[in-house]
């Protein structure tokens, strides 16, 4: 049987009946997404790999309780991932808002011909405040919008690749990116990061 041709809900149905090949197919579809979300929350690849494995174990064990009318498979898995990653941060005694970084950090330096330009203290403080505001604006977005922006801008995926990874219609992905960009712009205008 060619499991790759089945939709997500059908795969979950087969996983509920202990078809390990269906779990492998689901992993091929969503393993990278789960890992990306996990690493963005916990900040290190080793823990993110453990969380990724744990998420798929939970999918295996929880497939019988999945309800398609409650959430899409991708949304269900994103929720499991986020909760598992936050549990890991709690175990470490850290807060997700502090450690979560869905966007790459800046070095704090501009580069010119490969040489760093070190700003004076005023510019350094201004840059830090602006970066903090940008991170707050990003953190205020709903998870599904943060995920599509992260996949588009920092993983370099096209809209159609994101749609494939998430198992979402292309129009939905485009809408989420467009809405997220509008929300980010409005939030940054409100915070005084950019001019209206």
C-alpha positions in Angstrom: 0.0 0.0 0.0 1.3 3.5 -0.9 0.8 5.4 2.4 2.2 8.6 0.9 -1.0 9.1 -1.2 -3.2 9.0 1.9 -4.4 12.2 3.6 -3.4 12.9 7.2 -6.6 11.7 8.8 -6.4 8.4 7.0 -2.8 8.0 8.2 -4.0 8.6 11.8 -6.7 6.0 11.3 -4.0 3.5 10.3 -1.7 4.5 13.1 -4.6 3.8 15.5 -4.7 0.3 14.1 -0.9 -0.1 14.7 0.4 0.4 11.1 3.9 1.6 11.8 4.4 2.4 8.1 1.7 5.1 8.4 3.6 6.7 11.3 6.7 6.7 9.1 4.8 8.5 6.4 3.4 11.0 8.9 7.0 11.5 10.2 8.2 12.2 6.6 5.5 14.9 6.3 5.8 16.6 9.6 9.1 15.6 11.2 10.9 18.7 10.0 8.0 21.0 11.1 7.8 19.4 14.6 11.6 19.8 15.0 11.5 23.4 13.9 8.8 24.3 16.3 10.6 22.4 19.1 13.9 24.1 18.5 12.3 27.5 18.3 10.9 26.9 21.8 13.7 25.1 23.6 16.7 26.6 21.7 18.9 23.5 21.4 18.9 20.8 18.7 19.5 17.8 21.0 16.4 18.6 23.1 14.4 19.4 20.0 15.2 16.0 18.6 14.1 14.3 21.8 10.9 16.3 21.7 10.3 15.4 18.1 10.7 11.7 18.9 8.4 12.1 21.9 5.7 13.8 19.8 5.6 10.9 17.3 5.4 8.5 20.2 2.5 10.5 21.6 0.9 10.4 18.1 1.3 6.6 18.0 -0.2 6.2 21.5 -2.9 8.9 21.1 -4.1 8.2 17.5 -7.2 6.4 18.8 -8.3 9.6 20.6 -7.7 11.9 17.7 -10.9 13.6 16.5 -10.8 15.2 13.0 -13.7 17.5 13.8 -11.7 19.1 16.6 -8.5 19.9 14.7 -6.5 19.1 11.6 -3.8 16.6 12.1 -1.1 19.3 11.5 -2.7 21.6 14.1 -3.0 18.7 16.6 0.7 17.8 16.1 1.7 21.5 16.5 -0.2 21.7 19.7 1.4 18.5 21.1 4.8 19.8 20.1 4.3 23.2 21.7 3.0 21.7 24.9 5.8 19.1 25.1 8.4 21.9 24.5 6.9 24.1 27.1 6.8 21.2 29.6 10.5 20.8 28.9 11.1 24.5 29.6 9.1 24.2 32.8 11.2 21.2 33.9 14.3 23.3 33.4 12.7 26.2 35.3 12.6 28.6 32.4 9.8 30.5 30.8 8.8 30.0 27.1 8.5 33.7 26.4 12.0 34.3 27.5 13.6 31.4 25.7 11.4 31.0 22.7 13.0 32.5 19.6 11.2 31.8 16.4 13.4 34.2 14.5 17.2 34.1 14.4 19.1 36.4 16.7 21.1 39.3 15.4 24.7 39.5 16.4 24.2 43.2 17.3 26.8 44.2 14.6 26.4 45.4 11.1 28.8 44.0 8.6 30.8 45.8 5.9 33.0 43.7 3.7 33.1 41.1 6.4 34.3 43.5 9.1 32.1 44.2 12.1 31.1 47.8 12.7 30.8 48.3 16.5 28.2 50.9 17.3 28.5 53.3 20.2 26.4 52.8 23.4 23.5 54.9 22.1 23.1 52.9 18.9 23.6 49.6 20.9 20.8 50.5 23.3 18.5 51.7 20.5 19.2 48.5 18.5 18.5 46.3 21.6 15.2 48.1 22.2 14.1 47.8 18.6 15.0 44.1 18.5 13.1 43.5 21.7 10.1 45.2 20.3 10.3 43.1 17.1 10.5 39.9 19.1 7.5 41.0 21.2 5.6 41.7 18.0 6.4 38.3 16.6 5.6 36.6 19.9 2.1 38.3 19.9 1.2 36.5 16.6 -0.9 33.3 16.8 1.2 30.1 16.6 0.0 29.2 13.1 1.1 32.6 11.7 4.5 32.5 13.5 5.1 29.0 12.0 4.4 30.0 8.4 6.5 33.2 8.7 9.4 31.2 10.2 9.2 28.6 7.5 9.1 31.3 4.8 11.7 33.7 6.0 14.2 31.5 7.9 13.8 28.1 6.4 13.5 29.6 2.9 10.5 27.5 1.9 8.2 28.7 -0.8 4.5 29.1 -0.2 3.8 25.8 -1.9 6.5 24.0 0.1 5.0 25.3 3.3 1.6 24.1 2.2 3.0 20.7 1.6 4.9 20.6 5.0 1.8 21.7 6.9 -0.7 19.8 4.9 -2.6 23.1 4.4 -4.2 24.5 1.2 -1.9 27.0 -0.6 -4.4 29.8 -0.3 -4.5 29.3 3.5 -0.7 29.5 3.7 -0.7 32.7 1.6 -3.5 34.2 3.7 -1.7 33.4 7.0 1.5 35.0 5.8 -0.3 38.1 4.5 -2.3 38.5 7.7 0.8 37.9 9.9 2.7 40.5 7.9 -0.1 43.1 8.3 -0.3 42.3 12.1 3.5 42.6 12.4 3.5 45.9 10.6 0.7 47.3 12.7 2.3 46.1 15.9 5.7 47.6 15.0 4.0 50.9 14.1 2.2 50.9 17.4 5.5 50.2 19.2 7.3 53.0 17.3 9.7 50.6 15.6 8.7 51.7 12.1 7.0 54.8 10.8 3.4 54.5 9.7 
